[in-house]
Amino acid sequence: MEVITAELLTALASGTAGAAGQQAWMSLRDLVRRRTAADRMAGAPEELPSGEEEFVALGEQAESTERARALARVLALRATYDETFRDALAAWRSTAEDAAARTGAGDVDNRVTGGRQGTVIMGRDFHSPITFNQP
């Protein structure tokens, strides 16, 4: 299984991946909380960490690369010894990367400065004409 990157985890935890990223972050929380002890492989550590502690820690400091790396390490360890978790994590990763890619590309930073303004439109990806003062 490919490694979950710290960059992906921080984007989701910090909200920079938008609504889809927030949804992916919550689905990771649900996945981490789900225990699948019946599918653990032989040789798994007796106290295999769930990742809940690391998930909460990253949620508290969403920009922390170190906390994101800690969560990524626990997810990888758990995936090594739990086939069901590995499959679910791989599916989650695909969805999460898509969410982050859709919102991360073409970020918009709207600013209005310089005193009084007339009509201002802020946004991204407008797909139809914008008109004002039409009869």
Buried (B, 14 or more C-beta within 10 A) or exposed (E): EEEBBBEBBBBBBBEBBBEBBBBBBEBBBEBBEEEBEEBBEEEBEEEBBBBEEBBEBBBEBBEBEEBBBBBBBBBBBBBBBBEBBBBBBEEBBEBBBEBBEEBBEEEEEEEEEEEEEEEEEEEEEEEEEEEEEEE
